[in-house]
């Protein structure tokens, strides 16, 4: 699973690409701070069954935040956000919501799985598969099972509910409570692609300040 700093590096990369003239140190810190929030559900797992990859990793959070942000900035005659922070606040808010969904939840969705609609639908899903071009079979994809004989459908793979799936973290290394002295592991990078995102995302985030960002 990607570590928190890998999520942050990806969020910084998104901010560098999308914040435009509103890109500054304060805005980047807000976006990175919001990106950390999903992984805080590791602490919830200490006191509740539904914890890591459920409570903070549900897409209902950024959907609700996006609706509230849209009502305030696009529907209301006088936007509270604009009154307090101007166009900068509006842009950073939208960027933070996007970073929460894409960098905070999305990376886990395609790597180890999340509970994306908790608590409305308590089931862990992971997006996994491949797309290939074959000179014999044409386009080959395994993300969606379209075979009617196998009962396939347009959904990612599910592998259990919060009652059945216990994910080990550095905060809660033994959620099942069966080990006498469990090892606490706090991941930094666990795959080459994660190292790549960490290095590139950090470098681009820093370089953006030198090529047009505002270091405030």
Residue frames as a rotation matrix with the C-alpha (Angstrom) as fourth column:
UNK 1
0.583 0.813 0.000 0.00
0.813 -0.583 0.000 0.00
0.000 0.000 -1.000 0.00
UNK 2
0.030 -0.577 0.816 1.28
0.415 -0.736 -0.535 3.53
0.909 0.355 0.218 -0.67
UNK 3
-0.405 -0.242 -0.882 2.60
0.913 -0.164 -0.374 5.39
-0.054 -0.956 0.287 2.36
UNK 4
0.546 0.641 -0.540 1.25
0.652 -0.729 -0.207 8.75
-0.526 -0.239 -0.816 3.47
UNK 5
-0.069 -0.631 -0.773 4.23
-0.131 -0.762 0.634 10.58
-0.989 0.145 -0.031 1.99
UNK 6
-0.856 -0.133 0.500 3.61
0.440 0.321 0.839 8.94
-0.272 0.938 -0.217 -1.40
UNK 7
0.161 0.974 0.159 0.01
0.985 -0.149 -0.086 10.20
-0.060 0.170 -0.984 -1.24
UNK 8
0.506 0.000 -0.862 1.33
0.287 -0.943 0.169 13.66
-0.813 -0.333 -0.477 -0.40
UNK 9
-0.590 -0.790 -0.166 3.85
0.039 -0.234 0.971 13.62
-0.806 0.567 0.169 -3.26
UNK 10
-0.604 0.455 0.655 1.08
0.796 0.299 0.526 12.76
0.044 0.839 -0.543 -5.71
UNK 11
0.495 0.809 -0.316 -1.15
0.832 -0.546 -0.095 15.50
-0.250 -0.216 -0.944 -4.28
UNK 12
0.092 -0.557 -0.825 1.70
0.077 -0.822 0.564 18.00
-0.993 -0.116 -0.032 -4.67
UNK 13
-0.848 -0.385 0.365 2.06
0.337 0.140 0.931 16.96
-0.409 0.912 0.011 -8.29
UNK 14
-0.098 0.908 0.408 -1.66
0.985 0.030 0.169 17.53
0.141 0.418 -0.897 -8.87
UNK 15
0.572 0.301 -0.763 -1.50
0.542 -0.837 0.076 20.92
-0.616 -0.457 -0.642 -7.19
UNK 16
-0.388 -0.816 -0.428 1.49
0.070 -0.489 0.869 21.97
-0.919 0.308 0.247 -9.30
UNK 17
-0.844 0.068 0.532 -0.44
0.532 0.234 0.814 21.04
-0.069 0.970 -0.234 -12.44
UNK 18
-0.193 0.943 0.270 -3.85
0.855 0.027 0.518 22.46
0.481 0.331 -0.812 -11.58
UNK 19
0.170 0.315 -0.934 -3.65
0.855 -0.518 -0.019 25.36
-0.490 -0.795 -0.357 -9.11
UNK 20
0.344 -0.027 0.939 -2.33
0.780 -0.549 -0.302 27.80
0.523 0.836 -0.167 -11.71
UNK 21
-0.131 -0.430 0.893 -1.90
-0.014 -0.900 -0.435 31.38
0.991 -0.069 0.112 -10.40
UNK 22
0.645 0.457 0.612 -3.15
-0.602 -0.189 0.776 30.35
0.470 -0.869 0.153 -6.95
UNK 23
0.633 -0.489 -0.601 -0.20
0.511 0.846 -0.150 28.03
0.582 -0.212 0.785 -6.38
UNK 24
0.152 -0.636 0.757 1.71
-0.631 -0.651 -0.421 29.14
0.761 -0.414 -0.500 -3.30
UNK 25
-0.787 -0.571 -0.232 3.22
-0.199 0.592 -0.781 27.65
0.584 -0.569 -0.579 -0.17
UNK 26
-0.668 0.587 0.457 0.10
-0.617 -0.094 -0.781 28.17
-0.416 -0.804 0.424 1.92
UNK 27
0.307 0.831 -0.464 -2.13
-0.951 0.249 -0.183 26.55
-0.036 0.498 0.866 -0.71
UNK 28
-0.063 -0.421 -0.905 0.17
-0.437 0.827 -0.354 23.55
0.897 0.374 -0.236 -1.10
UNK 29
-0.937 -0.298 0.182 0.26
-0.275 0.312 -0.909 23.04
0.214 -0.902 -0.375 2.67
UNK 30
-0.212 0.941 0.263 -3.54
-0.846 -0.042 -0.532 23.05
-0.490 -0.335 0.805 2.78
UNK 31
0.437 0.372 -0.819 -3.75
-0.808 0.563 -0.176 20.50
0.396 0.739 0.546 -0.04
UNK 32
-0.420 -0.677 -0.605 -1.12
-0.269 0.729 -0.629 18.24
0.867 -0.101 -0.488 1.58
UNK 33
-0.853 0.128 0.507 -2.83
-0.508 0.027 -0.861 18.50
-0.124 -0.991 0.042 4.95
UNK 34
0.180 0.983 -0.025 -6.16
-0.927 0.161 -0.339 17.44
-0.329 0.084 0.940 3.49
UNK 35
0.239 -0.151 -0.959 -4.49
-0.651 0.708 -0.274 14.53
0.721 0.690 0.071 1.68
UNK 36
-0.806 -0.593 0.004 -3.27
-0.369 0.495 -0.787 13.16
0.464 -0.635 -0.618 5.02
UNK 37
-0.312 0.742 0.593 -6.78
-0.942 -0.161 -0.294 12.97
-0.122 -0.651 0.749 6.47
UNK 38
0.507 0.597 -0.622 -7.85
-0.666 0.729 0.157 9.61
0.547 0.335 0.767 4.94
UNK 39
-0.098 -0.637 -0.765 -4.95
0.080 0.761 -0.644 7.77
0.992 -0.124 -0.024 6.59
UNK 40
-0.650 -0.082 0.756 -5.99
-0.684 -0.370 -0.628 9.07
0.331 -0.925 0.185 10.01
UNK 41
0.489 0.872 -0.025 -8.60
-0.787 0.454 0.418 6.31
0.376 -0.184 0.908 10.05
UNK 42
-0.146 -0.629 -0.764 -5.73
0.040 0.768 -0.639 4.07
0.988 -0.124 -0.087 11.19
UNK 43
-0.926 -0.195 0.323 -6.37
-0.278 -0.225 -0.934 5.50
0.255 -0.955 0.155 14.67
UNK 44
-0.031 0.988 0.152 -10.10
-0.990 -0.051 0.129 4.82
0.135 -0.146 0.980 14.40
UNK 45
0.228 0.078 -0.970 -9.26
-0.316 0.949 0.002 1.14
0.921 0.307 0.241 13.99
UNK 46
-0.811 -0.579 -0.085 -7.99
-0.081 0.254 -0.964 1.13
0.580 -0.775 -0.253 17.59
UNK 47
-0.833 0.523 0.182 -11.48
-0.304 -0.157 -0.940 1.72
-0.463 -0.838 0.289 18.95
UNK 48
0.230 0.955 -0.187 -13.86
-0.710 0.034 -0.704 0.54
-0.666 0.295 0.685 16.21
UNK 49
0.169 -0.095 0.981 -14.29
0.410 0.912 0.018 -2.39
-0.897 0.399 0.193 13.84
UNK 50
0.699 0.099 0.708 -14.67
0.704 -0.268 -0.658 -0.09
0.125 0.958 -0.258 10.84
UNK 51
0.503 -0.598 -0.624 -11.33
0.212 -0.614 0.760 1.66
-0.838 -0.515 -0.182 10.74
UNK 52
-0.375 -0.796 -0.476 -8.47
-0.296 -0.384 0.875 1.83
-0.879 0.468 -0.091 8.28
UNK 53
-0.999 -0.045 -0.007 -9.46
-0.012 0.108 0.994 2.12
-0.044 0.993 -0.109 4.62
UNK 54
-0.306 0.952 0.025 -13.12
0.923 0.290 0.253 2.56
0.233 0.101 -0.967 5.64
UNK 55
0.321 0.540 -0.778 -13.94
0.795 -0.600 -0.088 5.61
-0.514 -0.591 -0.622 7.76
UNK 56
0.082 -0.377 -0.923 -11.59
-0.141 -0.921 0.363 8.01
-0.987 0.101 -0.129 5.97
UNK 57
-0.853 -0.521 -0.007 -11.44
-0.122 0.188 0.974 6.24
-0.507 0.832 -0.224 2.62
UNK 58
-0.077 0.893 0.444 -15.08
0.798 0.323 -0.510 6.56
-0.598 0.315 -0.737 1.62
UNK 59
-0.769 -0.192 0.610 -15.75
0.593 -0.570 0.568 8.66
0.239 0.799 0.552 -1.47
UNK 60
0.330 0.944 -0.014 -18.84
0.852 -0.291 0.436 9.99
0.407 -0.155 -0.900 0.28
UNK 61
0.209 -0.324 -0.923 -16.58
0.692 -0.617 0.373 12.48
-0.691 -0.717 0.095 2.10
UNK 62
-0.816 -0.528 -0.235 -15.20
0.232 -0.671 0.704 14.29
-0.529 0.520 0.670 -0.99
UNK 63
-0.527 0.711 0.465 -18.62
0.668 0.008 0.744 14.02
0.526 0.703 -0.480 -2.69
UNK 64
0.460 0.713 -0.529 -20.29
0.887 -0.344 0.307 15.74
0.037 -0.611 -0.791 0.28
UNK 65
-0.096 -0.589 -0.803 -17.51
0.503 -0.725 0.472 18.32
-0.859 -0.358 0.365 0.50
UNK 66
-0.897 -0.257 0.358 -17.77
0.427 -0.301 0.853 19.01
-0.111 0.918 0.380 -3.22
UNK 67
-0.074 0.955 0.287 -21.54
0.832 -0.100 0.546 19.55
0.550 0.280 -0.787 -3.00
UNK 68
0.519 0.228 -0.824 -21.15
0.756 -0.573 0.318 21.95
-0.399 -0.787 -0.470 -0.06
UNK 69
-0.455 -0.788 -0.415 -18.33
0.404 -0.598 0.692 23.81
-0.794 0.147 0.590 -1.86
UNK 70
-0.762 0.218 0.610 -20.40
0.597 -0.129 0.792 24.07
0.251 0.967 -0.032 -5.05
UNK 71
0.323 0.940 -0.111 -23.43
0.899 -0.268 0.347 25.44
0.297 -0.212 -0.931 -3.18
UNK 72
0.402 -0.199 -0.894 -21.34
0.579 -0.701 0.417 28.08
-0.709 -0.685 -0.167 -1.44
UNK 73
-0.486 -0.776 -0.401 -19.23
0.160 -0.531 0.832 29.17
-0.859 0.341 0.382 -4.40
UNK 74
-0.983 0.055 0.173 -21.68
0.172 -0.026 0.985 28.76
0.059 0.998 0.016 -7.29
UNK 75
-0.238 0.971 -0.014 -25.23
0.799 0.204 0.565 28.84
0.552 0.123 -0.825 -5.94
UNK 76
0.247 0.330 -0.911 -25.27
0.877 -0.477 0.065 31.31
-0.413 -0.814 -0.407 -3.07
UNK 77
0.843 0.116 0.525 -25.40
0.375 -0.827 -0.420 34.99
0.385 0.551 -0.741 -3.98
UNK 78
0.473 -0.726 0.500 -22.67
-0.792 -0.599 -0.121 35.78
0.387 -0.338 -0.858 -1.46
UNK 79
0.526 -0.357 -0.772 -20.06
0.205 0.934 -0.292 33.09
0.825 -0.004 0.565 -1.01
UNK 80
0.974 -0.192 0.116 -18.68
-0.152 -0.181 0.972 32.76
-0.166 -0.965 -0.205 2.51
UNK 81
0.433 -0.860 0.270 -15.48
0.777 0.508 0.371 31.25
-0.457 0.049 0.888 1.12
UNK 82
0.100 -0.373 0.922 -14.94
0.799 -0.523 -0.298 34.16
0.593 0.766 0.246 -1.30
UNK 83
0.807 0.243 0.538 -15.63
-0.077 -0.860 0.504 36.67
0.585 -0.449 -0.675 1.44
UNK 84
0.877 -0.462 0.131 -12.95
-0.081 0.125 0.989 35.11
-0.473 -0.878 0.072 3.66
UNK 85
0.037 -0.941 0.338 -10.29
0.221 0.337 0.915 33.96
-0.975 0.041 0.220 1.17
UNK 86
0.051 0.009 -0.999 -11.27
-0.777 -0.628 -0.046 35.23
-0.627 0.778 -0.025 -2.26
UNK 87
0.697 0.196 -0.690 -10.67
-0.675 0.505 -0.538 33.28
0.243 0.840 0.484 -5.46
UNK 88
-0.412 -0.901 -0.134 -7.57
-0.727 0.414 -0.549 31.74
0.550 -0.129 -0.825 -3.89
UNK 89
-0.586 0.224 0.779 -9.70
-0.633 0.474 -0.612 30.01
-0.506 -0.852 -0.136 -1.26
UNK 90
0.551 0.829 -0.099 -12.16
-0.678 0.375 -0.632 28.73
-0.487 0.415 0.768 -3.84
UNK 91
0.445 -0.453 -0.773 -9.37
-0.680 0.391 -0.621 27.24
0.583 0.801 -0.134 -6.00
UNK 92
-0.648 -0.742 0.169 -7.48
-0.657 0.434 -0.617 25.72
0.385 -0.511 -0.769 -3.08
UNK 93
-0.216 0.665 0.715 -10.71
-0.727 0.379 -0.573 24.25
-0.652 -0.643 0.402 -1.73
UNK 94
0.784 0.495 -0.374 -11.55
-0.610 0.505 -0.610 22.52
-0.113 0.707 0.698 -5.00
UNK 95
0.094 -0.842 -0.531 -7.95
-0.644 0.355 -0.678 21.34
0.759 0.406 -0.509 -5.29
UNK 96
-0.651 -0.323 0.687 -8.05
-0.757 0.342 -0.556 19.92
-0.055 -0.883 -0.467 -1.77
UNK 97
0.300 0.844 0.445 -11.27
-0.667 0.519 -0.535 18.01
-0.682 -0.137 0.718 -2.47
UNK 98
0.759 -0.081 -0.646 -9.75
-0.551 0.448 -0.704 16.59
0.346 0.890 0.296 -5.65
UNK 99
-0.301 -0.952 -0.061 -6.54
-0.700 0.264 -0.664 15.64
0.648 -0.157 -0.745 -3.83
UNK 100
-0.321 0.278 0.905 -8.55
-0.808 0.418 -0.415 13.90
-0.494 -0.865 0.091 -1.10
UNK 101
0.670 0.724 0.162 -10.41
-0.510 0.608 -0.608 11.81
-0.539 0.325 0.777 -3.67
UNK 102
0.842 -0.325 -0.430 -7.60
-0.314 0.352 -0.881 11.10
0.439 0.877 0.194 -6.15
UNK 103
-0.137 -0.990 -0.017 -4.37
-0.476 0.081 -0.876 11.16
0.869 -0.112 -0.482 -4.12
UNK 104
-0.441 -0.034 0.897 -5.79
-0.897 0.057 -0.439 10.27
-0.036 -0.998 -0.056 -0.72
UNK 105
0.242 0.651 0.720 -8.25
-0.519 0.714 -0.471 7.53
-0.820 -0.259 0.511 -1.70
UNK 106
0.795 0.227 -0.562 -7.57
-0.605 0.231 -0.762 6.76
-0.043 0.946 0.321 -5.36
UNK 107
-0.144 -0.933 -0.330 -4.02
-0.856 0.285 -0.432 5.44
0.497 0.221 -0.839 -4.94
UNK 108
-0.670 -0.053 0.741 -5.23
-0.573 0.672 -0.469 2.98
-0.473 -0.738 -0.481 -2.30
UNK 109
0.399 0.916 0.043 -8.23
-0.614 0.302 -0.729 2.01
-0.681 0.264 0.683 -4.46
UNK 110
0.761 -0.134 -0.634 -5.94
-0.555 0.371 -0.745 0.69
0.335 0.919 0.208 -7.20
UNK 111
-0.272 -0.961 -0.052 -3.28
-0.736 0.243 -0.632 -0.75
0.620 -0.134 -0.773 -4.89
UNK 112
-0.980 -0.168 -0.105 -4.70
-0.053 0.732 -0.679 -2.55
0.191 -0.660 -0.726 -1.85
UNK 113
-0.314 0.944 -0.105 -8.39
0.610 0.285 0.740 -1.70
0.728 0.168 -0.665 -1.85
UNK 114
-0.965 0.126 0.230 -10.72
-0.249 -0.717 -0.651 0.61
0.083 -0.686 0.723 0.08
UNK 115
-0.432 0.899 -0.078 -14.27
0.835 0.365 -0.411 0.65
-0.341 -0.242 -0.908 1.41
UNK 116
-0.890 -0.251 0.380 -15.37
0.418 -0.784 0.459 3.37
0.183 0.567 0.803 -1.07
UNK 117
-0.291 0.860 0.419 -19.04
-0.139 -0.471 0.871 3.79
0.947 0.195 0.257 -0.09
UNK 118
-0.379 0.111 -0.919 -18.86
0.855 0.422 -0.302 3.14
0.354 -0.900 -0.255 3.65
UNK 119
-0.812 0.151 0.563 -21.16
-0.286 0.738 -0.611 3.26
-0.508 -0.658 -0.556 5.62
UNK 120
0.074 0.908 -0.412 -23.91
-0.925 -0.093 -0.370 3.11
-0.374 0.408 0.833 2.95
UNK 121
0.874 0.105 -0.475 -22.36
-0.327 0.850 -0.413 0.00
0.360 0.517 0.777 1.40
UNK 122
0.431 -0.710 0.557 -19.89
-0.762 0.046 0.646 -1.84
-0.484 -0.703 -0.521 3.63
UNK 123
0.848 -0.226 0.480 -17.66
0.398 0.870 -0.293 -3.68
-0.351 0.439 0.827 1.18
UNK 124
0.067 -0.914 -0.400 -13.99
-0.246 -0.403 0.881 -3.39
-0.967 0.040 -0.252 0.28
UNK 125
0.930 0.181 0.321 -13.12
0.267 0.268 -0.926 -3.08
-0.253 0.946 0.201 -3.40
UNK 126
-0.090 -0.958 -0.274 -9.92
-0.001 -0.275 0.961 -2.93
-0.996 0.086 0.024 -5.40
UNK 127
0.859 0.254 -0.444 -9.45
-0.414 -0.165 -0.895 -1.88
-0.301 0.953 -0.036 -9.02
UNK 128
-0.177 -0.928 0.329 -7.05
-0.426 0.373 0.824 -4.35
-0.887 0.006 -0.461 -10.56
UNK 129
0.690 0.396 0.606 -6.50
0.319 0.585 -0.745 -5.61
-0.650 0.707 0.277 -14.08
UNK 130
-0.502 -0.857 -0.113 -4.80
0.178 -0.230 0.957 -4.92
-0.846 0.460 0.268 -17.39
UNK 131
0.749 0.603 -0.274 -5.47
-0.170 -0.225 -0.959 -3.64
-0.640 0.765 -0.066 -20.89
UNK 132
-0.381 -0.888 0.257 -3.55
0.020 0.270 0.963 -5.11
-0.925 0.372 -0.085 -23.82
UNK 133
0.441 0.406 -0.800 -3.63
-0.820 -0.180 -0.544 -5.00
-0.365 0.896 0.253 -27.61
UNK 134
-0.163 -0.431 0.888 -3.26
-0.074 0.902 0.425 -8.45
-0.984 0.004 -0.179 -29.09
UNK 135
-0.605 -0.091 -0.791 -2.72
-0.774 -0.165 0.611 -9.26
-0.186 0.982 0.029 -32.78
UNK 136
-0.890 0.285 -0.355 -4.85
0.131 0.907 0.400 -12.37
0.436 0.309 -0.845 -32.20
UNK 137
-0.353 0.772 -0.528 -7.47
0.935 0.300 -0.187 -11.33
0.014 -0.560 -0.828 -29.64
UNK 138
0.178 0.403 0.898 -7.74
0.444 -0.847 0.293 -7.59
0.878 0.346 -0.330 -30.27
UNK 139
-0.228 -0.178 0.957 -8.30
-0.637 -0.716 -0.285 -5.44
0.736 -0.675 0.050 -27.19
UNK 140
0.027 0.151 -0.988 -7.91
0.541 0.829 0.141 -7.50
0.841 -0.538 -0.060 -24.03
UNK 141
-0.387 -0.113 0.915 -8.97
-0.599 -0.723 -0.343 -6.02
0.701 -0.681 0.212 -20.69
UNK 142
-0.359 0.199 -0.912 -9.53
0.544 0.839 -0.031 -7.61
0.759 -0.507 -0.409 -17.30
UNK 143
-0.968 0.010 0.249 -10.76
-0.187 -0.688 -0.701 -4.62
0.165 -0.726 0.668 -15.27
UNK 144
-0.204 0.967 0.155 -14.43
-0.876 -0.109 -0.470 -5.44
-0.438 -0.231 0.869 -15.97
UNK 145
-0.864 -0.012 0.504 -15.77
0.103 0.974 0.200 -8.94
-0.493 0.224 -0.841 -16.42
UNK 146
-0.402 0.710 -0.578 -18.21
-0.865 -0.501 -0.014 -8.70
-0.299 0.495 0.816 -19.33
UNK 147
-0.878 0.041 -0.476 -18.86
-0.188 0.887 0.422 -12.42
0.439 0.460 -0.771 -19.62
UNK 148
-0.039 0.949 0.314 -22.59
-0.893 -0.174 0.415 -13.12
0.448 -0.265 0.854 -19.12
UNK 149
0.382 0.159 -0.911 -21.86
-0.005 0.985 0.170 -16.78
0.924 -0.060 0.377 -18.34
UNK 150
-0.446 -0.667 -0.596 -19.71
0.647 0.220 -0.730 -15.79
0.619 -0.711 0.333 -15.35
UNK 151
0.512 0.746 -0.426 -22.17
0.845 -0.348 0.407 -13.23
0.155 -0.568 -0.808 -14.03
UNK 152
-0.523 -0.834 -0.174 -19.71
0.849 -0.529 -0.013 -10.42
-0.082 -0.155 0.985 -14.59
UNK 153
0.666 0.737 0.116 -20.53
0.741 -0.671 0.007 -6.78
0.083 0.082 -0.993 -14.35
UNK 154
0.209 -0.583 0.785 -19.07
0.310 -0.722 -0.619 -3.30
0.928 0.372 0.030 -14.44
UNK 155
0.919 0.071 0.387 -17.63
-0.331 -0.394 0.857 -3.25
0.214 -0.916 -0.339 -10.92
UNK 156
-0.125 -0.991 0.042 -14.22
-0.809 0.077 -0.583 -3.58
0.575 -0.107 -0.811 -9.27
UNK 157
-0.169 -0.020 -0.985 -13.37
0.210 0.976 -0.056 -6.72
0.963 -0.217 -0.160 -7.33
UNK 158
0.436 0.346 0.830 -14.83
-0.748 -0.373 0.549 -6.96
0.500 -0.861 0.096 -3.82
UNK 159
-0.225 -0.582 -0.781 -13.15
0.032 0.797 -0.603 -8.88
0.974 -0.160 -0.161 -1.02
UNK 160
-0.310 0.187 -0.932 -15.12
0.873 0.444 -0.202 -8.45
0.376 -0.877 -0.301 2.18
UNK 161
0.639 0.602 0.479 -16.76
0.275 -0.760 0.589 -6.03
0.718 -0.245 -0.651 4.58
UNK 162
0.016 -0.629 0.777 -15.25
-0.657 -0.592 -0.467 -4.08
0.754 -0.503 -0.423 7.47
UNK 163
0.627 0.255 0.736 -16.24
-0.743 0.481 0.466 -6.99
-0.235 -0.839 0.490 9.71
UNK 164
0.941 -0.189 0.281 -14.15
0.247 0.951 -0.188 -9.37
-0.232 0.246 0.941 7.60
UNK 165
0.449 -0.794 0.409 -11.18
0.527 -0.134 -0.839 -7.28
0.721 0.593 0.358 6.45
UNK 166
0.894 -0.277 -0.351 -8.55
0.209 -0.435 0.876 -6.25
-0.395 -0.857 -0.331 8.99
UNK 167
0.659 -0.668 0.346 -5.64
0.298 -0.191 -0.935 -4.24
0.691 0.719 0.073 7.62
UNK 168
0.414 -0.621 -0.665 -2.41
0.881 0.089 0.465 -4.05
-0.229 -0.778 0.584 9.57
UNK 169
0.677 -0.268 0.685 -0.84
0.102 -0.888 -0.448 -0.61
0.728 0.373 -0.575 10.06
UNK 170
-0.450 -0.893 -0.021 1.98
0.247 -0.102 -0.964 0.83
0.858 -0.438 0.267 12.11
UNK 171
-0.434 0.393 0.811 -0.63
-0.801 -0.581 -0.147 2.21
0.413 -0.713 0.567 14.50
UNK 172
0.376 0.620 0.688 -2.50
-0.785 0.608 -0.118 -1.09
-0.492 -0.496 0.716 14.75
UNK 173
-0.444 -0.721 -0.532 -0.05
-0.896 0.374 0.240 -3.83
0.026 0.583 -0.812 13.67
UNK 174
-0.974 0.115 -0.194 -2.22
0.117 0.993 0.005 -6.74
0.193 -0.018 -0.981 14.82
UNK 175
-0.497 0.845 0.198 -5.93
-0.816 -0.533 0.226 -5.93
0.296 -0.049 0.954 14.35
UNK 176
0.199 0.577 -0.792 -6.84
-0.232 0.813 0.534 -9.57
0.952 0.078 0.296 14.89
UNK 177
0.357 -0.102 0.928 -5.11
-0.917 -0.225 0.328 -9.60
0.175 -0.969 -0.174 18.29
UNK 178
0.986 0.071 -0.148 -3.45
-0.063 0.996 0.056 -12.98
0.151 -0.046 0.987 17.71
UNK 179
0.273 -0.960 -0.066 0.25
0.346 0.162 -0.924 -12.04
0.898 0.229 0.377 17.81
UNK 180
0.527 -0.140 -0.838 2.17
0.849 0.056 0.525 -11.76
-0.027 -0.989 0.148 21.06
UNK 181
0.034 -0.588 -0.808 4.67
0.278 -0.771 0.573 -9.13
-0.960 -0.244 0.137 19.91
UNK 182
0.646 0.295 0.704 3.60
0.731 0.024 -0.682 -7.74
-0.218 0.955 -0.200 16.51
UNK 183
-0.501 -0.865 -0.014 6.10
0.781 -0.459 0.424 -5.68
-0.373 0.202 0.906 14.53
UNK 184
0.521 0.630 -0.575 5.11
0.316 -0.769 -0.556 -2.07
-0.793 0.108 -0.600 13.87
UNK 185
-0.451 -0.634 0.628 5.92
0.824 -0.026 0.566 -1.16
-0.342 0.773 0.535 10.27
UNK 186
0.407 0.498 -0.766 5.49
0.096 -0.857 -0.506 2.39
-0.908 0.132 -0.397 8.98
UNK 187
0.299 -0.299 0.906 5.94
0.898 0.410 -0.161 2.19
-0.323 0.862 0.391 5.20
UNK 188
-0.159 -0.390 -0.907 7.92
-0.139 -0.901 0.411 4.73
-0.977 0.192 0.089 3.21
UNK 189
0.057 0.237 -0.970 8.04
-0.998 -0.001 -0.059 3.10
-0.015 0.971 0.237 -0.23
UNK 190
-0.008 0.027 1.000 7.20
-0.342 0.939 -0.028 -0.49
-0.940 -0.342 0.002 -1.03
UNK 191
0.467 0.122 0.876 7.48
0.712 0.536 -0.454 -0.55
-0.525 0.835 0.163 -4.82
UNK 192
-0.578 -0.773 0.261 9.41
0.760 -0.394 0.516 1.08
-0.296 0.497 0.816 -7.60
UNK 193
-0.188 0.569 0.801 6.40
0.656 -0.534 0.533 3.03
0.731 0.625 -0.273 -8.85
UNK 194
0.792 0.448 -0.415 5.88
0.601 -0.447 0.663 4.48
0.111 -0.774 -0.623 -5.37
UNK 195
0.001 -0.883 -0.469 9.50
0.675 -0.346 0.652 5.67
-0.738 -0.317 0.595 -5.27
UNK 196
-0.615 -0.194 0.764 9.00
0.767 -0.372 0.523 7.18
0.183 0.908 0.378 -8.72
UNK 197
0.361 0.833 0.419 5.91
0.600 -0.551 0.580 9.14
0.714 0.042 -0.698 -7.60
UNK 198
0.693 -0.139 -0.707 7.66
0.639 -0.336 0.692 10.25
-0.333 -0.932 -0.144 -4.42
UNK 199
-0.346 -0.927 -0.144 10.71
0.688 -0.355 0.633 11.59
-0.638 0.120 0.761 -6.25
UNK 200
-0.632 0.123 0.765 8.90
0.664 -0.422 0.617 13.14
0.399 0.898 0.185 -9.22
UNK 201
0.435 0.897 0.077 6.05
0.690 -0.387 0.612 14.58
0.579 -0.212 -0.787 -7.16
UNK 202
0.523 -0.320 -0.790 8.40
0.656 -0.441 0.612 16.16
-0.545 -0.838 -0.021 -4.64
UNK 203
-0.565 -0.820 0.091 10.69
0.662 -0.384 0.644 17.55
-0.494 0.424 0.760 -7.34
UNK 204
-0.424 0.475 0.771 7.83
0.677 -0.399 0.618 19.01
0.601 0.784 -0.152 -9.41
UNK 205
0.636 0.686 -0.353 6.17
0.734 -0.397 0.551 20.54
0.238 -0.610 -0.756 -6.35
UNK 206
0.227 -0.654 -0.722 9.41
0.572 -0.510 0.642 22.29
-0.788 -0.559 0.258 -5.41
UNK 207
-0.701 -0.572 0.426 10.27
0.656 -0.284 0.700 23.29
-0.279 0.770 0.574 -8.99
UNK 208
0.097 0.848 0.521 6.84
0.906 -0.292 0.306 24.86
0.412 0.442 -0.797 -9.49
UNK 209
0.667 0.107 -0.738 7.77
0.554 -0.733 0.394 27.60
-0.499 -0.672 -0.548 -7.02
UNK 210
-0.300 -0.896 -0.326 10.78
0.278 -0.409 0.869 28.50
-0.913 0.170 0.372 -9.16
UNK 211
-0.895 -0.065 0.441 8.80
0.443 -0.024 0.896 28.65
-0.047 0.998 0.050 -12.39
UNK 212
-0.557 0.698 0.450 5.77
-0.037 -0.563 0.826 30.71
0.830 0.443 0.340 -11.46
UNK 213
0.249 0.657 -0.712 4.51
0.750 0.334 0.570 29.71
0.612 -0.676 -0.410 -8.04
UNK 214
0.265 -0.074 0.961 4.28
-0.396 -0.917 0.039 32.18
0.879 -0.391 -0.273 -5.17
UNK 215
-0.278 -0.476 -0.834 6.41
0.580 0.609 -0.541 31.29
0.766 -0.634 0.107 -2.16
UNK 216
-0.097 0.363 0.927 4.19
-0.519 -0.813 0.264 32.84
0.849 -0.456 0.268 0.50
